[in-house]
Amino acid sequence: MTQAAAPTSASTPAPGDELQPVVEALRGARQRWREAHRRGGDGRELPSRELLAAMVQALSGALFPMRLGPPTLRPEDEDFYVGHTLGTAMTTLRQQAALELRHDARQRGERQPTEDAAELAGRFLRTLPAVRVLLDSDVLAAYRGDPAARSVDEVLLCYPGLRALISHRLAHELYKLGLPLIARVVAELAHAETGIDIHPGATIGSGCFIDHGTGVVIGETAVIGERVRIYQNVTLGAKSIPTDGDGHAVKGRPRHPVVEDEVVIYAGATVLGRVTLGRGAVIGGNVWLTRSVAPGCVVTQADSLDGTT
């Protein structure tokens, strides 16, 4: 025996009656936003997070095919896989770069981009051997610096700091080529996955070891030297944000720390402003630091509170 449907009250609106005003209001909001921000009406105008995520995964496999590539890959097929994967990734990059370049041109009031997406993709491709060398140094730094690491393969497969550095090394090259939006998407995908927030503009030297990593923040203009070790919840941030006469943030000025070679920054330390941590300095846990530190100095939490070193 089937139960009869309850009759609809004459005062209860039908689903379509509820939806239509919301759909129209959202259309109006979109139109106002697009007019205010010079958006066109020619379909997708910005790079796709989903396609860029797939591109980064493909590039990771091409950089480390027998570790991050497909599980069925055999050594004799390595070069074929790398070539095919790079070709696919560069097709994606050309398409996504063209979207970013066209968007930037519209924002400047220009009809055509001044840069060529295919040329930028080619230049990025040629950076990959050097990126692999840098990542090899990062893997070794983690293996040598962590007594819990049993092999370099464990570091590559398991360590979130290395995962974040793979994305950062790629994003930094894209940033330098003039594709900051794509670079930022790549960086934020890694941030969401690892909890490590590295702006693609940050410069990081070879042999970087981000241990544990969750909560690490590294700002856009930070400069990190070689063989630097950073623990979880470290912030390399800006002390203050300069503004123009209208109160808008002034962009591009150096405002984050410079960390020289062989510095160690322990968990929970916060270093703000364009200060320099000299070579070999050690910054203790939970230190709050807004001044430069001489090479070789050890700064503890008590030192940071009373202003001594």
N, C-alpha and C positions, 0 to 999 in steps of 0.2 A: 504494500500500500504506500503510495507516494504522498508526501506532505505538500499541500498546496502552498504556493508562494504567498507571502503576506502582501496584501494590497498596498500599493504606494500611495501615500497621502498626497492629496492635491497640493499641499503646502511644501512638500519635500522636493527640492530641485533635482532634476535629472543630472546624471554625471556630466553630460556635455554642457549643461547650463552653468555648472560650477567651474569647469575647465576653461571655457572660452574667455572670460574676462582676465584670467591669469595669463593665458597665452598672449592675449593682446597687450597686457601690461608689460610682459617680458619683451615682446617685440619692440615696444616703445622704448624701453630701457636700453636695448641693444642698439637701436637706431641712434639714440642720443649719444651713447658712448662712442659709436663708430664715427659719427660726425665730429665729435670733440677731439678724437684721436686720429683723424685722417685715415680711417679704415675704408677699404674698398669693398666691393661686393662680388669678387671673383673667386669665391670658394676659400679653401684653406690658405691662410696668409702667413702663418707662423709655423716654425718647425714642430714636429710631432715627438712628444716624449716617448711614445711606444716605439717608433722607428729608430730613434736615437739609442734607446735601451738595447734594441737588437743589434745596432751597429757596434756599440761598446762590447757587447758579448762576443760578437764576431771578431773584433780586433783583439780582444783578450785571448781568444783561441788562436788567432794568427800569430800573436807574440809568443805564446807558450802552447804549441799545438798538442804535445803529448801529455800535457797536464790539464789544460783548460779547454782543449778541443774536444771533439766528439769521442765518446768512449770506445767506439769501434775503429778508430784511426790506427793504421799500421805505419811503422817507420818508413817503409818504402813509398807510402802515399803522402808523406808529409808535405813535400814541396807542392804537389798538385793541390792539396787541401789549402795550403797557405795562399797560393795564387788565386784560387777560386774564391776563397773567403775575402781576401783583400779586394778583389774586383767587385764583389757584391757590396762590401762596406763602402767602397769609394762611390759606387752608384748612389747609395743612400746619402752619403755626405754631399755629393754634388747637388742632389735634389733639395736637401734640407738647407744647404748653404744658399742656394738660389732664392729660397723663400726668405731667409734672413736678410740677404742683401737687398731684395726688392722692398721688403718692409722698411729697412733703414732708409732707402732712397725716398720712399713716400714720406717718411717722417721729416726728411730734410726738404721736402717739396720738389724733389727731382723725379724725372720720369724714368730714368734708367740707372741701375747701379754703376758705380765707378769701378768695382772689382768684378772679376770673372770667377764664377763658382767652380768651373772645371780647373782653372789655374790654381785656385786655393786648395782644392782637393789634391791636386798633384803635388803641391808643396808640402801638404800635410803627410802624404804617403811617404815622401822622402825623409821625413823625420823619424820614421818608425824604427830603423836600426839603432839610432842613438837612444830612443826611448827604451828599447830592449836592454841596452847596456846599463842605463840608469836603474832600471828595475832589477837587473841582476845584482847590482850593488845594494839595493834595498833588501832583497831577499837574504843576501849574505850578512848584512848588518843585523837583521832580525835573528838569523840562525846563530850568529856568534854572540849576540847580546842577550839571548834568552836561554838560560840553562834548561828550561822545559822543552825547548825545541829539539826534536830528535832527528830532523832532517830538513834540508832546504825544501823538499817536496811538501812537508807538513806546513811550512811557512806559507808556501804559495797556495795551498789548497784551503788552509784553515784560518789564517790570520786576517782579521778585519783591517788592520793597519795597512797590510800589503794590498788588499782589495781596494782600499781608498786611494792608495798611491798609484795603482794602475790607472784608475779613472783620472786622478789628478794629472799624471804625466801626459795623458792624452788631451785632457781639457786645457792644460796650460799651452800646449802647442796650438790648439784651436783659438785660444784667446789671443795669442801673439799674432796669429794670422788675420785677426780682425773679424772673428766670428764669436763675439762674447756671449750672445744669447745661447747658441748651441753649446758653447763651453760651460755655461752656467747650468744648463739642463743636465749635461753629463755629470757635473759636480754634484748637483742636488739628487740625482738618482743614487749616487754612491752614498751621499749623506743619509738618505732615507734607509738605505740597506745596512749601513755600518754604524751610524751615529757619529761619524767623523765629518766635520764641516770644514772643508778646505776651499776657499775661493780660488777659482781657476787663475786669477792674476798673481797669486802668491808664487814666489820663486823658491824652489826647494832643491838644494844641492844633492849630490850623490850620497848613498849610504845612509839614508834616513830610516830611523826605526821608530814607529809609532806603536808603543806597547799597550796592549789592551784597547785603548783608543776611544772608547765611548765618551762622548762629551767634549772631545778636542775641537777647538775652533781656531782657525788660522785665517786672518783677514787678507784682503785683496792685495795690499802693498807690503805684506810681510816678506822679508828676505831671510832665508834659512841657509846656512852654510852646509858643509860636508860633515858626515858622520855625527849628526845630531840625533839625540834620543829624547823622545817626548812621551810622557805617560798620560793616562786617562784624565779627562776633565781639565786639561790645560787650555787656557785662552791666550792667544796672541792677538790682542784687539786694539781698538782705537781708544785713546783717552777722552777725546772730545771730537765733535764733528763741526768743522768750520762751516759757516753759513754766509750767504751773500746778503745784499741789502734787503732782499725780499724774504729772508728767512729760510731759503732753500739750501740744502746741503751742497757744498762745493765738492765736486767729484774729481777724482784722479790725483789728489795730493797725497804724498807719502804720509801715512798716519799710523802705521803698524810697526812692530818691533823689527830690528835687525838682529838675527841670531848668528853669531860667528861659528866657525868650525868647532866640533867636538864638545858642544854645550850639552848638558843634561838638564832637563826640566821635569821635576817630579810631579806626582799627581796633585791636581787641584790648584796648581799655581796659575796666577793671573798676571800677565805682563801687558801693560797698556801704553800706547803712545809710540812715537818714533824714538825709542830708546835702543841702545845697543847692549847686548849681552856678549861680553868679550870672549875670545877663544878659550875653551876649556872651563868656563864658568859652570857652577852647579847651583841650580835654583831649587830650593827645598820645597816640600809639599805644602800646599795651602798658602804660599807666599803671595802677597799683593804688592806688585812692583810697578812703579811709574818713573823710575830713574835708570840710568845706564849702570852697568856693572863691569868692573875692570876684568881683564883676562885672568883666568885662574881663580877668581874669587868664589867663595861658597856663601850663599845667602840663605839663612834660615827664616822661619816665620818670625821669631823674635827680632832678628835683624831688620826685617822689612817694616816692623812696627816702630822701632826706635830710630830708624834712619841710618844705621851703621852697616858696615860690611865686614 
